[in-house]
Amino acid sequence: MSTLHVSPESVTSMTQESVEELAKRLEQDAYDSAFEGLKDWHLLRALAFQRPELVEKYTYLLDNEPFDEE
């Protein structure tokens, strides 16, 4: 089982443009596997903690909406 690790280099190398592309991929949710989407989500989450100025417009992609199991 592999872990989804976000490297410090991947966070520091992100630009506003690359964050926009990341957010676009997450919005479209057209990944070949769930793990690809989860990897992008983890990167956006790491950016939210370490470089919040880059993800201010995209924090809605990190929100967990409540759901009804009934």
CHARMM-style PDB file with segment names, atoms N, HN, CA, C and O in Angstrom:
ATOM      1  N   MET     1       0.848  -1.183   0.000  1.00  0.00      PROA
ATOM      2  CA  MET     1       0.000   0.000   0.000  1.00  0.00      PROA
ATOM      3  C   MET     1       0.887   1.239   0.000  1.00  0.00      PROA
ATOM      4  O   MET     1       1.753   1.379   0.863  1.00  0.00      PROA
ATOM      5  N   SER     2       0.683   2.129  -0.950  1.00  0.00      PROA
ATOM      6  HN  SER     2      -0.021   2.015  -1.651  1.00  0.00      PROA
ATOM      7  CA  SER     2       1.495   3.337  -1.012  1.00  0.00      PROA
ATOM      8  C   SER     2       0.811   4.464  -0.254  1.00  0.00      PROA
ATOM      9  O   SER     2      -0.413   4.503  -0.121  1.00  0.00      PROA
ATOM     10  N   THR     3       1.635   5.375   0.234  1.00  0.00      PROA
ATOM     11  HN  THR     3       2.628   5.344   0.126  1.00  0.00      PROA
ATOM     12  CA  THR     3       1.083   6.527   0.932  1.00  0.00      PROA
ATOM     13  C   THR     3       1.097   7.716   0.001  1.00  0.00      PROA
ATOM     14  O   THR     3       1.911   7.789  -0.920  1.00  0.00      PROA
ATOM     15  N   LEU     4       0.213   8.629   0.239  1.00  0.00      PROA
ATOM     16  HN  LEU     4      -0.448   8.569   0.988  1.00  0.00      PROA
ATOM     17  CA  LEU     4       0.158   9.851  -0.546  1.00  0.00      PROA
ATOM     18  C   LEU     4       0.966  10.901   0.195  1.00  0.00      PROA
ATOM     19  O   LEU     4       0.493  11.509   1.155  1.00  0.00      PROA
ATOM     20  N   HSD     5       2.187  11.102  -0.265  1.00  0.00      PROA
ATOM     21  HN  HSD     5       2.571  10.608  -1.045  1.00  0.00      PROA
ATOM     22  CA  HSD     5       3.090  12.034   0.385  1.00  0.00      PROA
ATOM     23  C   HSD     5       3.267  13.255  -0.493  1.00  0.00      PROA
ATOM     24  O   HSD     5       3.517  13.139  -1.693  1.00  0.00      PROA
ATOM     25  N   VAL     6       3.137  14.423   0.107  1.00  0.00      PROA
ATOM     26  HN  VAL     6       2.934  14.517   1.082  1.00  0.00      PROA
ATOM     27  CA  VAL     6       3.379  15.673  -0.589  1.00  0.00      PROA
ATOM     28  C   VAL     6       4.743  16.165  -0.133  1.00  0.00      PROA
ATOM     29  O   VAL     6       4.955  16.430   1.051  1.00  0.00      PROA
ATOM     30  N   SER     7       5.654  16.284  -1.070  1.00  0.00      PROA
ATOM     31  HN  SER     7       5.482  16.069  -2.031  1.00  0.00      PROA
ATOM     32  CA  SER     7       7.007  16.705  -0.715  1.00  0.00      PROA
ATOM     33  C   SER     7       7.063  18.216  -0.506  1.00  0.00      PROA
ATOM     34  O   SER     7       6.286  18.959  -1.106  1.00  0.00      PROA
ATOM     35  N   PRO     8       7.971  18.662   0.333  1.00  0.00      PROA
ATOM     36  CA  PRO     8       8.151  20.111   0.514  1.00  0.00      PROA
ATOM     37  C   PRO     8       8.487  20.803  -0.809  1.00  0.00      PROA
ATOM     38  O   PRO     8       8.094  21.947  -1.036  1.00  0.00      PROA
ATOM     39  N   GLU     9       9.213  20.105  -1.672  1.00  0.00      PROA
ATOM     40  HN  GLU     9       9.532  19.175  -1.487  1.00  0.00      PROA
ATOM     41  CA  GLU     9       9.564  20.681  -2.963  1.00  0.00      PROA
ATOM     42  C   GLU     9       8.338  20.909  -3.833  1.00  0.00      PROA
ATOM     43  O   GLU     9       8.249  21.909  -4.545  1.00  0.00      PROA
ATOM     44  N   SER    10       7.400  19.983  -3.774  1.00  0.00      PROA
ATOM     45  HN  SER    10       7.472  19.170  -3.196  1.00  0.00      PROA
ATOM     46  CA  SER    10       6.199  20.143  -4.593  1.00  0.00      PROA
ATOM     47  C   SER    10       5.374  21.341  -4.127  1.00  0.00      PROA
ATOM     48  O   SER    10       4.729  22.009  -4.935  1.00  0.00      PROA
ATOM     49  N   VAL    11       5.400  21.607  -2.832  1.00  0.00      PROA
ATOM     50  HN  VAL    11       5.924  21.064  -2.176  1.00  0.00      PROA
ATOM     51  CA  VAL    11       4.653  22.752  -2.296  1.00  0.00      PROA
ATOM     52  C   VAL    11       5.362  24.060  -2.652  1.00  0.00      PROA
ATOM     53  O   VAL    11       4.715  25.014  -3.083  1.00  0.00      PROA
ATOM     54  N   THR    12       6.670  24.111  -2.477  1.00  0.00      PROA
ATOM     55  HN  THR    12       7.196  23.336  -2.126  1.00  0.00      PROA
ATOM     56  CA  THR    12       7.385  25.364  -2.739  1.00  0.00      PROA
ATOM     57  C   THR    12       7.474  25.688  -4.221  1.00  0.00      PROA
ATOM     58  O   THR    12       7.640  26.852  -4.586  1.00  0.00      PROA
ATOM     59  N   SER    13       7.366  24.686  -5.082  1.00  0.00      PROA
ATOM     60  HN  SER    13       7.231  23.740  -4.786  1.00  0.00      PROA
ATOM     61  CA  SER    13       7.471  24.945  -6.519  1.00  0.00      PROA
ATOM     62  C   SER    13       6.163  25.421  -7.140  1.00  0.00      PROA
ATOM     63  O   SER    13       6.147  25.821  -8.305  1.00  0.00      PROA
ATOM     64  N   MET    14       5.083  25.387  -6.397  1.00  0.00      PROA
ATOM     65  HN  MET    14       5.096  25.063  -5.452  1.00  0.00      PROA
ATOM     66  CA  MET    14       3.782  25.769  -6.949  1.00  0.00      PROA
ATOM     67  C   MET    14       3.700  27.273  -7.172  1.00  0.00      PROA
ATOM     68  O   MET    14       4.175  28.068  -6.361  1.00  0.00      PROA
ATOM     69  N   THR    15       3.084  27.643  -8.291  1.00  0.00      PROA
ATOM     70  HN  THR    15       2.697  26.998  -8.950  1.00  0.00      PROA
ATOM     71  CA  THR    15       2.825  29.040  -8.625  1.00  0.00      PROA
ATOM     72  C   THR    15       1.314  29.245  -8.657  1.00  0.00      PROA
ATOM     73  O   THR    15       0.548  28.286  -8.564  1.00  0.00      PROA
ATOM     74  N   GLN    16       0.897  30.481  -8.786  1.00  0.00      PROA
ATOM     75  HN  GLN    16       1.519  31.260  -8.861  1.00  0.00      PROA
ATOM     76  CA  GLN    16      -0.537  30.752  -8.886  1.00  0.00      PROA
ATOM     77  C   GLN    16      -1.137  30.019 -10.090  1.00  0.00      PROA
ATOM     78  O   GLN    16      -2.253  29.505 -10.021  1.00  0.00      PROA
ATOM     79  N   GLU    17      -0.391  29.980 -11.177  1.00  0.00      PROA
ATOM     80  HN  GLU    17       0.515  30.398 -11.232  1.00  0.00      PROA
ATOM     81  CA  GLU    17      -0.880  29.306 -12.382  1.00  0.00      PROA
ATOM     82  C   GLU    17      -1.002  27.797 -12.172  1.00  0.00      PROA
ATOM     83  O   GLU    17      -1.977  27.185 -12.607  1.00  0.00      PROA
ATOM     84  N   SER    18      -0.024  27.203 -11.513  1.00  0.00      PROA
ATOM     85  HN  SER    18       0.768  27.700 -11.159  1.00  0.00      PROA
ATOM     86  CA  SER    18      -0.103  25.757 -11.291  1.00  0.00      PROA
ATOM     87  C   SER    18      -1.208  25.408 -10.298  1.00  0.00      PROA
ATOM     88  O   SER    18      -1.806  24.336 -10.390  1.00  0.00      PROA
ATOM     89  N   VAL    19      -1.483  26.297  -9.356  1.00  0.00      PROA
ATOM     90  HN  VAL    19      -0.997  27.167  -9.281  1.00  0.00      PROA
ATOM     91  CA  VAL    19      -2.588  26.069  -8.418  1.00  0.00      PROA
ATOM     92  C   VAL    19      -3.921  26.171  -9.160  1.00  0.00      PROA
ATOM     93  O   VAL    19      -4.851  25.417  -8.873  1.00  0.00      PROA
ATOM     94  N   GLU    20      -4.015  27.096 -10.108  1.00  0.00      PROA
ATOM     95  HN  GLU    20      -3.260  27.708 -10.341  1.00  0.00      PROA
ATOM     96  CA  GLU    20      -5.229  27.209 -10.915  1.00  0.00      PROA
ATOM     97  C   GLU    20      -5.475  25.924 -11.705  1.00  0.00      PROA
ATOM     98  O   GLU    20      -6.611  25.457 -11.794  1.00  0.00      PROA
ATOM     99  N   GLU    21      -4.420  25.356 -12.273  1.00  0.00      PROA
ATOM    100  HN  GLU    21      -3.497  25.736 -12.201  1.00  0.00      PROA
ATOM    101  CA  GLU    21      -4.553  24.094 -13.002  1.00  0.00      PROA
ATOM    102  C   GLU    21      -4.960  22.953 -12.073  1.00  0.00      PROA
ATOM    103  O   GLU    21      -5.797  22.122 -12.425  1.00  0.00      PROA
ATOM    104  N   LEU    22      -4.363  22.923 -10.891  1.00  0.00      PROA
ATOM    105  HN  LEU    22      -3.683  23.598 -10.605  1.00  0.00      PROA
ATOM    106  CA  LEU    22      -4.705  21.923  -9.885  1.00  0.00      PROA
ATOM    107  C   LEU    22      -6.183  22.026  -9.517  1.00  0.00      PROA
ATOM    108  O   LEU    22      -6.889  21.019  -9.468  1.00  0.00      PROA
ATOM    109  N   ALA    23      -6.637  23.230  -9.263  1.00  0.00      PROA
ATOM    110  HN  ALA    23      -6.063  24.048  -9.303  1.00  0.00      PROA
ATOM    111  CA  ALA    23      -8.044  23.444  -8.903  1.00  0.00      PROA
ATOM    112  C   ALA    23      -8.970  23.057 -10.048  1.00  0.00      PROA
ATOM    113  O   ALA    23     -10.039  22.490  -9.824  1.00  0.00      PROA
ATOM    114  N   LYS    24      -8.560  23.363 -11.268  1.00  0.00      PROA
ATOM    115  HN  LYS    24      -7.691  23.823 -11.449  1.00  0.00      PROA
ATOM    116  CA  LYS    24      -9.376  23.008 -12.438  1.00  0.00      PROA
ATOM    117  C   LYS    24      -9.533  21.490 -12.533  1.00  0.00      PROA
ATOM    118  O   LYS    24     -10.624  20.983 -12.797  1.00  0.00      PROA
ATOM    119  N   ARG    25      -8.430  20.772 -12.315  1.00  0.00      PROA
ATOM    120  HN  ARG    25      -7.544  21.183 -12.101  1.00  0.00      PROA
ATOM    121  CA  ARG    25      -8.511  19.297 -12.352  1.00  0.00      PROA
ATOM    122  C   ARG    25      -9.450  18.783 -11.263  1.00  0.00      PROA
ATOM    123  O   ARG    25     -10.254  17.882 -11.502  1.00  0.00      PROA
ATOM    124  N   LEU    26      -9.342  19.364 -10.064  1.00  0.00      PROA
ATOM    125  HN  LEU    26      -8.689  20.096  -9.871  1.00  0.00      PROA
ATOM    126  CA  LEU    26     -10.204  18.918  -8.965  1.00  0.00      PROA
ATOM    127  C   LEU    26     -11.673  19.237  -9.250  1.00  0.00      PROA
ATOM    128  O   LEU    26     -12.554  18.439  -8.932  1.00  0.00      PROA
ATOM    129  N   GLU    27     -11.936  20.393  -9.844  1.00  0.00      PROA
ATOM    130  HN  GLU    27     -11.219  21.042 -10.102  1.00  0.00      PROA
ATOM    131  CA  GLU    27     -13.319  20.753 -10.176  1.00  0.00      PROA
ATOM    132  C   GLU    27     -13.902  19.821 -11.234  1.00  0.00      PROA
ATOM    133  O   GLU    27     -15.063  19.421 -11.141  1.00  0.00      PROA
ATOM    134  N   GLN    28     -13.106  19.478 -12.231  1.00  0.00      PROA
ATOM    135  HN  GLN    28     -12.163  19.803 -12.307  1.00  0.00      PROA
ATOM    136  CA  GLN    28     -13.587  18.614 -13.309  1.00  0.00      PROA
ATOM    137  C   GLN    28     -13.735  17.168 -12.850  1.00  0.00      PROA
ATOM    138  O   GLN    28     -14.578  16.434 -13.368  1.00  0.00      PROA
ATOM    139  N   ASP    29     -12.928  16.759 -11.891  1.00  0.00      PROA
ATOM    140  HN  ASP    29     -12.244  17.355 -11.471  1.00  0.00      PROA
ATOM    141  CA  ASP    29     -13.004  15.417 -11.301  1.00  0.00      PROA
ATOM    142  C   ASP    29     -13.064  14.329 -12.378  1.00  0.00      PROA
ATOM    143  O   ASP    29     -13.898  13.425 -12.318  1.00  0.00      PROA
ATOM    144  N   ALA    30     -12.170  14.434 -13.358  1.00  0.00      PROA
ATOM    145  HN  ALA    30     -11.493  15.168 -13.406  1.00  0.00      PROA
ATOM    146  CA  ALA    30     -12.141  13.463 -14.454  1.00  0.00      PROA
ATOM    147  C   ALA    30     -10.847  12.655 -14.395  1.00  0.00      PROA
ATOM    148  O   ALA    30     -10.129  12.546 -15.389  1.00  0.00      PROA
ATOM    149  N   TYR    31     -10.564  12.103 -13.251  1.00  0.00      PROA
ATOM    150  HN  TYR    31     -11.147  12.192 -12.443  1.00  0.00      PROA
ATOM    151  CA  TYR    31      -9.346  11.329 -13.049  1.00  0.00      PROA
ATOM    152  C   TYR    31      -9.543   9.892 -13.500  1.00  0.00      PROA
ATOM    153  O   TYR    31     -10.653   9.360 -13.474  1.00  0.00      PROA
ATOM    154  N   ASP    32      -8.443   9.277 -13.914  1.00  0.00      PROA
ATOM    155  HN  ASP    32      -7.542   9.709 -13.935  1.00  0.00      PROA
ATOM    156  CA  ASP    32      -8.495   7.860 -14.300  1.00  0.00      PROA
ATOM    157  C   ASP    32      -8.669   6.958 -13.084  1.00  0.00      PROA
ATOM    158  O   ASP    32      -9.230   5.867 -13.186  1.00  0.00      PROA
ATOM    159  N   SER    33      -8.183   7.423 -11.928  1.00  0.00      PROA
ATOM    160  HN  SER    33      -7.728   8.309 -11.845  1.00  0.00      PROA
ATOM    161  CA  SER    33      -8.369   6.650 -10.698  1.00  0.00      PROA
ATOM    162  C   SER    33      -8.624   7.605  -9.537  1.00  0.00      PROA
ATOM    163  O   SER    33      -8.270   8.783  -9.589  1.00  0.00      PROA
ATOM    164  N   ALA    34      -9.232   7.082  -8.514  1.00  0.00      PROA
ATOM    165  HN  ALA    34      -9.520   6.125  -8.472  1.00  0.00      PROA
ATOM    166  CA  ALA    34      -9.504   7.895  -7.331  1.00  0.00      PROA
ATOM    167  C   ALA    34      -8.213   8.372  -6.673  1.00  0.00      PROA
ATOM    168  O   ALA    34      -8.180   9.433  -6.049  1.00  0.00      PROA
ATOM    169  N   PHE    35      -7.153   7.580  -6.817  1.00  0.00      PROA
ATOM    170  HN  PHE    35      -7.180   6.718  -7.323  1.00  0.00      PROA
ATOM    171  CA  PHE    35      -5.890   7.934  -6.186  1.00  0.00      PROA
ATOM    172  C   PHE    35      -5.262   9.178  -6.811  1.00  0.00      PROA
ATOM    173  O   PHE    35      -4.597   9.948  -6.117  1.00  0.00      PROA
ATOM    174  N   GLU    36      -5.464   9.382  -8.108  1.00  0.00      PROA
ATOM    175  HN  GLU    36      -6.004   8.757  -8.671  1.00  0.00      PROA
ATOM    176  CA  GLU    36      -4.953  10.584  -8.757  1.00  0.00      PROA
ATOM    177  C   GLU    36      -5.645  11.823  -8.193  1.00  0.00      PROA
ATOM    178  O   GLU    36      -4.994  12.829  -7.912  1.00  0.00      PROA
ATOM    179  N   GLY    37      -6.941  11.748  -8.032  1.00  0.00      PROA
ATOM    180  HN  GLY    37      -7.470  10.931  -8.260  1.00  0.00      PROA
ATOM    181  CA  GLY    37      -7.679  12.862  -7.452  1.00  0.00      PROA
ATOM    182  C   GLY    37      -7.296  13.105  -6.008  1.00  0.00      PROA
ATOM    183  O   GLY    37      -7.186  14.251  -5.572  1.00  0.00      PROA
ATOM    184  N   LEU    38      -7.093  12.031  -5.270  1.00  0.00      PROA
ATOM    185  HN  LEU    38      -7.183  11.100  -5.625  1.00  0.00      PROA
ATOM    186  CA  LEU    38      -6.703  12.159  -3.870  1.00  0.00      PROA
ATOM    187  C   LEU    38      -5.321  12.783  -3.747  1.00  0.00      PROA
ATOM    188  O   LEU    38      -5.071  13.551  -2.818  1.00  0.00      PROA
ATOM    189  N   LYS    39      -4.434  12.467  -4.658  1.00  0.00      PROA
ATOM    190  HN  LYS    39      -4.637  11.843  -5.412  1.00  0.00      PROA
ATOM    191  CA  LYS    39      -3.095  13.058  -4.653  1.00  0.00      PROA
ATOM    192  C   LYS    39      -3.186  14.575  -4.859  1.00  0.00      PROA
ATOM    193  O   LYS    39      -2.526  15.336  -4.151  1.00  0.00      PROA
ATOM    194  N   ASP    40      -3.992  15.010  -5.818  1.00  0.00      PROA
ATOM    195  HN  ASP    40      -4.528  14.392  -6.393  1.00  0.00      PROA
ATOM    196  CA  ASP    40      -4.182  16.445  -6.044  1.00  0.00      PROA
ATOM    197  C   ASP    40      -4.825  17.105  -4.830  1.00  0.00      PROA
ATOM    198  O   ASP    40      -4.434  18.207  -4.443  1.00  0.00      PROA
ATOM    199  N   TRP    41      -5.810  16.440  -4.228  1.00  0.00      PROA
ATOM    200  HN  TRP    41      -6.127  15.545  -4.542  1.00  0.00      PROA
ATOM    201  CA  TRP    41      -6.480  16.997  -3.062  1.00  0.00      PROA
ATOM    202  C   TRP    41      -5.493  17.182  -1.906  1.00  0.00      PROA
ATOM    203  O   TRP    41      -5.523  18.200  -1.215  1.00  0.00      PROA
ATOM    204  N   HSD    42      -4.624  16.198  -1.702  1.00  0.00      PROA
ATOM    205  HN  HSD    42      -4.600  15.370  -2.263  1.00  0.00      PROA
ATOM    206  CA  HSD    42      -3.628  16.307  -0.639  1.00  0.00      PROA
ATOM    207  C   HSD    42      -2.648  17.446  -0.908  1.00  0.00      PROA
ATOM    208  O   HSD    42      -2.218  18.128   0.022  1.00  0.00      PROA
ATOM    209  N   LEU    43      -2.300  17.648  -2.154  1.00  0.00      PROA
ATOM    210  HN  LEU    43      -2.649  17.093  -2.909  1.00  0.00      PROA
ATOM    211  CA  LEU    43      -1.415  18.756  -2.500  1.00  0.00      PROA
ATOM    212  C   LEU    43      -2.106  20.085  -2.224  1.00  0.00      PROA
ATOM    213  O   LEU    43      -1.490  20.988  -1.658  1.00  0.00      PROA
ATOM    214  N   LEU    44      -3.355  20.223  -2.606  1.00  0.00      PROA
ATOM    215  HN  LEU    44      -3.856  19.489  -3.066  1.00  0.00      PROA
ATOM    216  CA  LEU    44      -4.092  21.458  -2.333  1.00  0.00      PROA
ATOM    217  C   LEU    44      -4.214  21.682  -0.832  1.00  0.00      PROA
ATOM    218  O   LEU    44      -4.096  22.814  -0.363  1.00  0.00      PROA
ATOM    219  N   ARG    45      -4.444  20.638  -0.092  1.00  0.00      PROA
ATOM    220  HN  ARG    45      -4.540  19.718  -0.472  1.00  0.00      PROA
ATOM    221  CA  ARG    45      -4.553  20.737   1.368  1.00  0.00      PROA
ATOM    222  C   ARG    45      -3.223  21.189   1.977  1.00  0.00      PROA
ATOM    223  O   ARG    45      -3.208  22.044   2.863  1.00  0.00      PROA
ATOM    224  N   ALA    46      -2.116  20.625   1.512  1.00  0.00      PROA
ATOM    225  HN  ALA    46      -2.128  19.931   0.793  1.00  0.00      PROA
ATOM    226  CA  ALA    46      -0.800  21.032   2.011  1.00  0.00      PROA
ATOM    227  C   ALA    46      -0.541  22.496   1.685  1.00  0.00      PROA
ATOM    228  O   ALA    46       0.007  23.233   2.506  1.00  0.00      PROA
ATOM    229  N   LEU    47      -0.930  22.912   0.502  1.00  0.00      PROA
ATOM    230  HN  LEU    47      -1.374  22.314  -0.165  1.00  0.00      PROA
ATOM    231  CA  LEU    47      -0.774  24.320   0.125  1.00  0.00      PROA
ATOM    232  C   LEU    47      -1.608  25.224   1.018  1.00  0.00      PROA
ATOM    233  O   LEU    47      -1.171  26.318   1.375  1.00  0.00      PROA
ATOM    234  N   ALA    48      -2.796  24.781   1.380  1.00  0.00      PROA
ATOM    235  HN  ALA    48      -3.151  23.892   1.091  1.00  0.00      PROA
ATOM    236  CA  ALA    48      -3.663  25.584   2.245  1.00  0.00      PROA
ATOM    237  C   ALA    48      -3.011  25.845   3.596  1.00  0.00      PROA
ATOM    238  O   ALA    48      -3.214  26.906   4.187  1.00  0.00      PROA
ATOM    239  N   PHE    49      -2.237  24.895   4.084  1.00  0.00      PROA
ATOM    240  HN  PHE    49      -2.073  24.033   3.603  1.00  0.00      PROA
ATOM    241  CA  PHE    49      -1.557  25.067   5.362  1.00  0.00      PROA
ATOM    242  C   PHE    49      -0.254  25.846   5.230  1.00  0.00      PROA
ATOM    243  O   PHE    49       0.065  26.679   6.078  1.00  0.00      PROA
ATOM    244  N   GLN    50       0.493  25.577   4.170  1.00  0.00      PROA
ATOM    245  HN  GLN    50       0.233  24.901   3.480  1.00  0.00      PROA
ATOM    246  CA  GLN    50       1.832  26.132   4.056  1.00  0.00      PROA
ATOM    247  C   GLN    50       1.922  27.402   3.208  1.00  0.00      PROA
ATOM    248  O   GLN    50       2.802  28.235   3.425  1.00  0.00      PROA
ATOM    249  N   ARG    51       1.028  27.546   2.260  1.00  0.00      PROA
ATOM    250  HN  ARG    51       0.312  26.870   2.084  1.00  0.00      PROA
ATOM    251  CA  ARG    51       1.032  28.723   1.381  1.00  0.00      PROA
ATOM    252  C   ARG    51      -0.409  29.164   1.117  1.00  0.00      PROA
ATOM    253  O   ARG    51      -0.863  29.154  -0.027  1.00  0.00      PROA
ATOM    254  N   PRO    52      -1.120  29.548   2.164  1.00  0.00      PROA
ATOM    255  CA  PRO    52      -2.556  29.831   2.038  1.00  0.00      PROA
ATOM    256  C   PRO    52      -2.891  30.927   1.037  1.00  0.00      PROA
ATOM    257  O   PRO    52      -3.999  30.949   0.501  1.00  0.00      PROA
ATOM    258  N   GLU    53      -1.966  31.829   0.775  1.00  0.00      PROA
ATOM    259  HN  GLU    53      -1.066  31.811   1.210  1.00  0.00      PROA
ATOM    260  CA  GLU    53      -2.242  32.907  -0.178  1.00  0.00      PROA
ATOM    261  C   GLU    53      -2.504  32.368  -1.592  1.00  0.00      PROA
ATOM    262  O   GLU    53      -3.166  33.023  -2.396  1.00  0.00      PROA
ATOM    263  N   LEU    54      -1.989  31.192  -1.882  1.00  0.00      PROA
ATOM    264  HN  LEU    54      -1.452  30.660  -1.228  1.00  0.00      PROA
ATOM    265  CA  LEU    54      -2.192  30.612  -3.211  1.00  0.00      PROA
ATOM    266  C   LEU    54      -3.544  29.927  -3.374  1.00  0.00      PROA
ATOM    267  O   LEU    54      -4.017  29.757  -4.497  1.00  0.00      PROA
ATOM    268  N   VAL    55      -4.165  29.536  -2.280  1.00  0.00      PROA
ATOM    269  HN  VAL    55      -3.781  29.674  -1.368  1.00  0.00      PROA
ATOM    270  CA  VAL    55      -5.393  28.741  -2.394  1.00  0.00      PROA
ATOM    271  C   VAL    55      -6.639  29.432  -1.848  1.00  0.00      PROA
ATOM    272  O   VAL    55      -7.683  28.801  -1.684  1.00  0.00      PROA
ATOM    273  N   GLU    56      -6.528  30.717  -1.570  1.00  0.00      PROA
ATOM    274  HN  GLU    56      -5.680  31.229  -1.703  1.00  0.00      PROA
ATOM    275  CA  GLU    56      -7.678  31.439  -1.008  1.00  0.00      PROA
ATOM    276  C   GLU    56      -8.946  31.245  -1.826  1.00  0.00      PROA
ATOM    277  O   GLU    56     -10.026  31.066  -1.264  1.00  0.00      PROA
ATOM    278  N   LYS    57      -8.823  31.277  -3.143  1.00  0.00      PROA
ATOM    279  HN  LYS    57      -7.945  31.421  -3.600  1.00  0.00      PROA
ATOM    280  CA  LYS    57      -9.996  31.154  -4.021  1.00  0.00      PROA
ATOM    281  C   LYS    57     -10.513  29.728  -4.132  1.00  0.00      PROA
ATOM    282  O   LYS    57     -11.602  29.504  -4.659  1.00  0.00      PROA
ATOM    283  N   TYR    58      -9.742  28.759  -3.638  1.00  0.00      PROA
ATOM    284  HN  TYR    58      -8.857  28.941  -3.209  1.00  0.00      PROA
ATOM    285  CA  TYR    58     -10.089  27.356  -3.878  1.00  0.00      PROA
ATOM    286  C   TYR    58     -10.346  26.553  -2.612  1.00  0.00      PROA
ATOM    287  O   TYR    58     -10.408  25.324  -2.660  1.00  0.00      PROA
ATOM    288  N   THR    59     -10.495  27.229  -1.489  1.00  0.00      PROA
ATOM    289  HN  THR    59     -10.445  28.227  -1.450  1.00  0.00      PROA
ATOM    290  CA  THR    59     -10.706  26.491  -0.243  1.00  0.00      PROA
ATOM    291  C   THR    59     -12.011  25.700  -0.262  1.00  0.00      PROA
ATOM    292  O   THR    59     -12.144  24.720   0.471  1.00  0.00      PROA
ATOM    293  N   TYR    60     -12.961  26.100  -1.073  1.00  0.00      PROA
ATOM    294  HN  TYR    60     -12.853  26.896  -1.669  1.00  0.00      PROA
ATOM    295  CA  TYR    60     -14.221  25.346  -1.164  1.00  0.00      PROA
ATOM    296  C   TYR    60     -13.983  23.917  -1.642  1.00  0.00      PROA
ATOM    297  O   TYR    60     -14.791  23.029  -1.370  1.00  0.00      PROA
ATOM    298  N   LEU    61     -12.880  23.690  -2.350  1.00  0.00      PROA
ATOM    299  HN  LEU    61     -12.224  24.411  -2.571  1.00  0.00      PROA
ATOM    300  CA  LEU    61     -12.564  22.338  -2.811  1.00  0.00      PROA
ATOM    301  C   LEU    61     -12.096  21.443  -1.670  1.00  0.00      PROA
ATOM    302  O   LEU    61     -12.051  20.221  -1.812  1.00  0.00      PROA
ATOM    303  N   LEU    62     -11.751  22.048  -0.548  1.00  0.00      PROA
ATOM    304  HN  LEU    62     -11.787  23.040  -0.433  1.00  0.00      PROA
ATOM    305  CA  LEU    62     -11.289  21.276   0.605  1.00  0.00      PROA
ATOM    306  C   LEU    62     -12.389  21.011   1.616  1.00  0.00      PROA
ATOM    307  O   LEU    62     -12.239  20.145   2.479  1.00  0.00      PROA
ATOM    308  N   ASP    63     -13.477  21.734   1.524  1.00  0.00      PROA
ATOM    309  HN  ASP    63     -13.599  22.437   0.823  1.00  0.00      PROA
ATOM    310  CA  ASP    63     -14.563  21.580   2.484  1.00  0.00      PROA
ATOM    311  C   ASP    63     -15.225  20.230   2.341  1.00  0.00      PROA
ATOM    312  O   ASP    63     -15.481  19.751   1.236  1.00  0.00      PROA
ATOM    313  N   ASN    64     -15.493  19.632   3.474  1.00  0.00      PROA
ATOM    314  HN  ASN    64     -15.285  20.021   4.372  1.00  0.00      PROA
ATOM    315  CA  ASN    64     -16.261  18.389   3.492  1.00  0.00      PROA
ATOM    316  C   ASN    64     -17.706  18.742   3.787  1.00  0.00      PROA
ATOM    317  O   ASN    64     -18.026  19.259   4.858  1.00  0.00      PROA
ATOM    318  N   GLU    65     -18.556  18.466   2.847  1.00  0.00      PROA
ATOM    319  HN  GLU    65     -18.296  18.046   1.978  1.00  0.00      PROA
ATOM    320  CA  GLU    65     -19.958  18.768   3.055  1.00  0.00      PROA
ATOM    321  C   GLU    65     -20.609  17.640   3.845  1.00  0.00      PROA
ATOM    322  O   GLU    65     -20.350  16.462   3.600  1.00  0.00      PROA
ATOM    323  N   PRO    66     -21.466  18.023   4.807  1.00  0.00      PROA
ATOM    324  CA  PRO    66     -22.177  16.984   5.543  1.00  0.00      PROA
ATOM    325  C   PRO    66     -23.134  16.222   4.625  1.00  0.00      PROA
ATOM    326  O   PRO    66     -23.672  16.783   3.670  1.00  0.00      PROA
ATOM    327  N   PHE    67     -23.332  14.972   4.918  1.00  0.00      PROA
ATOM    328  HN  PHE    67     -22.895  14.517   5.694  1.00  0.00      PROA
ATOM    329  CA  PHE    67     -24.265  14.197   4.102  1.00  0.00      PROA
ATOM    330  C   PHE    67     -25.146  13.357   5.011  1.00  0.00      PROA
ATOM    331  O   PHE    67     -24.794  13.055   6.151  1.00  0.00      PROA
ATOM    332  N   ASP    68     -26.276  12.997   4.485  1.00  0.00      PROA
ATOM    333  HN  ASP    68     -26.562  13.243   3.559  1.00  0.00      PROA
ATOM    334  CA  ASP    68     -27.250  12.204   5.206  1.00  0.00      PROA
ATOM    335  C   ASP    68     -27.129  10.762   4.760  1.00  0.00      PROA
ATOM    336  O   ASP    68     -27.263  10.463   3.574  1.00  0.00      PROA
ATOM    337  N   GLU    69     -26.878   9.874   5.693  1.00  0.00      PROA
ATOM    338  HN  GLU    69     -26.769  10.117   6.657  1.00  0.00      PROA
ATOM    339  CA  GLU    69     -26.699   8.466   5.345  1.00  0.00      PROA
ATOM    340  C   GLU    69     -28.008   7.720   5.211  1.00  0.00      PROA
ATOM    341  O   GLU    69     -28.007   6.548   4.833  1.00  0.00      PROA
ATOM    342  N   GLU    70     -29.105   8.351   5.505  1.00  0.00      PROA
ATOM    343  HN  GLU    70     -29.106   9.302   5.812  1.00  0.00      PROA
ATOM    344  CA  GLU    70     -30.406   7.676   5.433  1.00  0.00      PROA
ATOM    345  C   GLU    70     -30.943   7.625   4.039  1.00  0.00      PROA
ATOM    346  OT1 GLU    70     -32.029   7.089   3.815  1.00  0.00      PROA
TER     347      GLU     70
END
